[in-house]
């Protein structure tokens, strides 16, 4: 309970009368009467005002929220008092986001129940909690502001933004996937599932020719098969200190996780099995290969609260665990950020030494600041020196990357903003070339 400006103003008006009463005794008695009446009015106002403890408050919010989305939060209030109540509601939302449209103002008659809605927009993944609701109302005479804190702990999980998945579905239906940077094309395989007959093309193998159909149509006809399904795709995400870097206020780890989710959704839609591994100096999370589009929730549940550690990543451990836990030949897509040549060496050594049936696709996030520095036009000698140093560092990394390709390890370099599209295109290219 705090005094309102009206009460403070009345108290301030009584002060000059009290001071003047030092010299004018009649004003002294008037001041005493005025102050006494003010005190009685303030006390009476407090007790005749409707108590806030007669208001029942229930919060309704989804257990799962999405980063960057406006998630609705409903506050249900029921008035069990015998009188009308006007109340403001202020919800104590998690610090991982921002709440809009607060405070909520509700007017409730006796026995009435009403609902107020505001929106919470998270900007970080992870576990969070709505803690308390503050109720605020004005007393009958407007002398007091009544405040009560109501503990209403509500734990929630904030998942990565999956709106890109819905956008992909929409674009796919409209044949506009190129607007997302995806080079999707119909994957035609060499599997055992016959799909259709078509005219022969020069790149077709002789075994694809259907000789009976060729004789019937008097021209070369080829058989076309569906692409191989039920293959394993393992997504390995680096959660070490290099993933703490940011571009446009979004960490590289968040970008890698967003790309992983989108890739997993598309791979599951292609009929493949998707596994997930997150590592730093230890194995953070591991998900056995799952199948079917609904299984994307499994990947989400195991990745939503991952945080980048300040430890150096143990790539030897990660690759050992990959080869030990997953025996079936798989496409392993490693998402990481290479800082310099020495960092890339730490990745190359275990990859060059590994003896496994897996096909590795290493996706290296390029440092945006370093790339911009290497491509800018220098204006001073200092600028020229910095540009040359940045270009030399990027060239050294590219040379090291070339040694991986010579060992049969696929590599891909991507800027942060292009990561999702580049990873998906890399996966589809592997499928189209039947490398798995």
Secondary structure, DSSP 8 states (H G I E B T S, - for coil): -EE-HHHHHHHHHHHHHHHHTTT-HHHHHHHHHHHHHHHHHHHHHHHHS--GGGEEEEEEE-SEEETTS-EEEEEEEEE-SSS-EEEEEEE---TTEEEES-SEEEEE-TT-EEEEEEEEEE-S-EEEEEEEEEEEEE-TTS-EEEEEEEEEEEEEEEE---HHHHHHHHHHHTT-GGGGT------EEEEEEEEEEEE--TTS-GGGB-HHHHHHHTS-EEEEEE---S-EEEEEEE-SGGGG-EETTEEHHHHHHHHHHHHHHHHHHTT-EEEEEEESSSEEEEEEEE-SGGGHHHHHHHHTT----SS---HHHHHHHHHHH--S-EEEEEEEE--SHHHHHHHHHHHHH---S-EEEEEEE--HHHHHHHHS---SHHHHHHHHHHHHHHHHHHHHHHHHHHTT-EEEEE-GGGHHHHHHHHHHHHHHTT--
